[in-house]
Amino acid sequence: SLQELQWPLPSAPEGPQGPKASGGKGGLSGLQGPKRRGQGQVGEPQEQQPPPPSPSPSPSPSPTPIDPSSSQRLLNAGFSSGKAPWELVVRTDKNAAATWSVNNNDVANVQIDRPGKKNWHIILQQEVSLVAGATYEFSARMKASGNRRVAMQVRPVGGQSVDGGWGTPTLGTSWSTHSLTFRAPSSRTYEIVLRLGGDRKSVQVDWARVVGEGGDSSPVPPPPSPSPSPSPSPSPSPSPSPSPSPTPIGPITGQLLLNAGFSSGKAPWELRESSGAAATWSVNDGIADVQMSEPGIRMWHIIFRQGVSLTAGSTYELSVRMKASGTKRVGYHVNRLSPYENVENTWRDLTLGTSFSTDSLTFQAPADGAYEVVLRLGGSSESVQVDSVSLVGEAGDTPAPTPSPSPSPSPSPSPS
């Protein structure tokens, strides 16, 4: 849930999330646009003085124009599939409070109960993988319940705005489209951010998109550190030829996860924490109990995983049965390990209650090789109890990766 913020009027945003002192504001434009459909606790920003005006424009060559045929880089850009993988980050430690929903017209509505004092106290964001040197256009169609300012930002995960990746449009009560153009300084994962705090007026987002050259992977959490090294390293099919229609999962296919019901204790399941998150887990009567001591601000800051080998073109069903100590948002997905990327159609978020519930999805493996099944459990303090995690389908020939001796991802990942 995003909360709107009250904007001070400096010429540059506050904190490291704002533009770098050496860079200027991005090219931001406001225009009416037709409706289209596209497919924390981070370190606290430090106040800084507005950068001195650049004596002359940057001498770097003009960005290459964006090819109109360039693909949409954000998932669920028009909110036609609900919320995921968009995330509302609310700084409750700054007395901010907000909720959000997606209505029947596929519009994201951010209701702000307490806006906080800064725009970064409530943000709506999504992560995306971009290519070094490529030029992108970030645009969003928005309106508000009254005149107010918001901010649009592009930054490496946990870092400062990229050059050109910052703008502060003013919204009114009618739809308007705002955009900025930027160049990715390196091939890595970036956060596409709408900063909505500091003002109590609600914000509606019709769509938000990033158009340009695609990165090497879909937006996924950072890979484990060190990366598991399957032996031998699989050679992905040069062109995975998906069958026209996936083969149905038959009764003869078996359970591919080891200790799927925790009847044998913990192994080979792993609990991993990152970005300062901390948790412990135990198994009692065949139930895995994950207790959060510091949940982090993202679901993927605490993950529960197991490696598995899959076969190109085969169809699999992944199901999970879980509950929580209170209402809690969690997620689960499947990653391919080489190259490290999220498998299409496997990113799922769900809300747990205090009674066990089962959720499942079906997907097709794009190539032979090593994969991992991941439960994303961080972001809130409620404990999670996992009764079973099942993966049914055709086993692959590549041995599943052995658990890494060091379960903690690097503190400052350059993720997916």
Residue, then its C-alpha position, 0 to 999 in steps of 0.5 A: s500500500l502506498q501512502e502519499l507524501q507532502w512535497p517540500l519544494p526543493s529543486a532536488p529530492e531528499g536522500p540518496q533515492g533522489p538524483k545524484a548530485s552530479g546528475g540533473k533531473g530526467g526529461l519529464s513530460g506531462l500529456q494526456g494519454p489513452k489508456r493502454r495495457g501492458q502486459g525498507q526497510v532500506g537505509e534511511p535516505q539522508e537529507q542533502q542540499p539541492p545540487p548546484p545547477s550544471p554549468s552546461p548540459s552533459p556532454s554525453p552523446s544523445p541517447t539512441p532513440i527508443d525503437p517503438s517496437s521495443s518491448q514492455r519490460l514491466l510485468n502486469a504494467g496495466f494491473s490487469s492481473g491484480k497486484a503482483p509483482w507490484e509492491l507497496v512499501v510503507r514506512t510505518d516507522k515514519n508514521a506512514a500508513a496506506t493501503w492499495s487495491v486494484n479495481n474492476n477497471d484494472v486501476a491501482n488505487v492507493q489510499i493514504d491514511r497517514p502520508g508521512k513527511k517525505n515522498w519516499h515514506i510511501i512508494l509503489q515499485q517493481e524490479v526489472s532487469l535492464v541492459a548497460g548503455a540501453t535507453y529506456e522510457f519510463s511512463a505512467r498514467m495517473k491522477a489524484s483525488g486533488n492536485r498534488r505532486v508525486a515522484m517517478q524514479v529509476r534506481p539500482v536496488g538500494g541505490q540512487s537515481v540514475d541520470g535522467g531517472w527522476g521526475t516530479p510531476t503534478l497530478g490533477t483529478s483527470w488522467s495525465t501521462h508523464s514520462l522520463t527517458f534514461r540510460a541504464p549505466s550497467s546491466r543489473t536489476y533496477e527499481i521502478v518507483l512511484r513515490l507517493g508519500g508526503d500528501r494525504k490525497s489518494v493516487q490512482v495509477d492506470w498503468a506504468r511501463v518501461v519500454g526499451e531493450g530487455g535485460d538478461s532475466s525477469p525481475v526476480p530476487p537476487p541469486p543465492s551467494p555463492s550461486p549453486s554450481p550444478s555438476p556438471s553445468p547443464s547446457p541449456s537448449p539453444s532454442p527451447s521448443p515448447s510443445p504447442s500444448p503442454t503435456p498433461i501431468g499424468p498419474i505416473t509422474g512422481q514427487l520431485l522434491l525431497n522431504a516434501g512433507f517435512s517427515s524427515g526433519k529439515a534437510p534438504w530445505e534451506l532458510r536464507e536471509s538477506s538485507g538484514a532480515a533474520a529468522t529461525w525455523s524448526v520442524n514439529d510433527g511434520i510442520a516447518d515453523v518459520q519464526m521472524s525476528e527481523p522480517g526485512i521489508r521485502m518478501w524475498h528478504i527471507i526465503f525457503r528453498q530447495g533445488v531440483s532438476l527439471t526437463a525441457g518442455s515438461t509440465y509441472e505442478l507446484s503446490v504449497r500448503m501453509k498458514a500464518s500466525g496472522t494475516k500475511r502476504v507471502g509468495y512462491h516461484v520457481n527460478r532457473l539457476s543458469p542463467y539465473e531467472n524466474v520461470e515464466n508463469t511461476w510468480r505467485d503472491l497470496t494471502l495466508g490466514t490462521s488456517f492451512s490453505t493450499d495454492s498451486l500453479t502449473f508451468q513448463a520448464p524452458a530447458d533441461g537443468a537445475y532449478e530451485v523452488v522458492l517460498r518468499l516469507g519476509g516483509s512482515s513479522e507473522s510466523v509461517q507454518v508450512d505443511s507441505v511443498s509439492l512439485v509433481g512432473e517429469a524428473g530431469d537428468t541433471p543432479a539437483p544443486t547441493p545446498s550452499p554452505s553459506p545460506s546468506p545472500s550478499p548484503s548488497p545484491s545486484p539482483s535479478 
